[in-house]
Amino acid sequence: KNINCPTKYNSSAIDEFLVIFLVAARSKGISYFKKLFTNPVEAGKVSTTDLIYKIYNNSLSAETHGIELELRKNIPAFLNSIKSSQFFINTTISDSKVISDDQIEIFVNGANQSFANQSSSERPIQGQSDLIFNMGYDITLKSRLNIAINYNTFSKRVNSLGFGVAGEEYEMPFNSLNLTTSKTFIDCRSRDCRIYKFTVKVKNILNFF
């Protein structure tokens, strides 16, 4: 797929999207944030008579705000073989809005062409969900065996913008349950001890059911 940049592309927007305002207040794992963006860069697709182009375009402005809650709790060892264990929850609830131009201009087939912006003039920021939830449990045994299980999910979010005759693409909510186990071995038979770590990961366990 060809990647094109519009002639009016604001390269300064690539770096951190030029954050103008950020405020965060933390108290016992609770955070509030607010960010304002100038000319945020977003990816979209333009459909022509022969090809579909992936491009990057500057929107006019964007803002997002919300709260984040994080809780971590060390669990007392309920077996003598347990060295440490921890349970955590992290969730973010936010709201965002992007204001876009009615037209975009890109360089196609040797000339600048204008396309109608088929994405909503006011919509959420690309890739941002209104709700993100993560939960996990991590346990380490005295035998240097570590087991971690994590669950995460998110609400519907914009995956790709639509320019020309193409419409917006959305990524639907997805529930993910992942398991990671690792075992550390220490070999001190030589003068210098060597550490070996073997890891096994199982992703998307829920897909098996």
Secondary structure, DSSP 8 states (H G I E B T S, - for coil): --EE--TT--GGGGTTT-EEEEEEEEETTEEEEEEEEES-EEEEEEE-SS-EEEEEEE-SEEEEEEEEEEEEEE---SSTTEEEEEEEEEEEEEEEEEE--SEEEEEETTEEEEEEB-S-SEE--TT--SEEEEEEEEEEETTSEEEEEEEEEE--EEEEEEEET---EEE----EEEEEEEEEEEE-SSSS-EEEEEEEEE--GGGG-
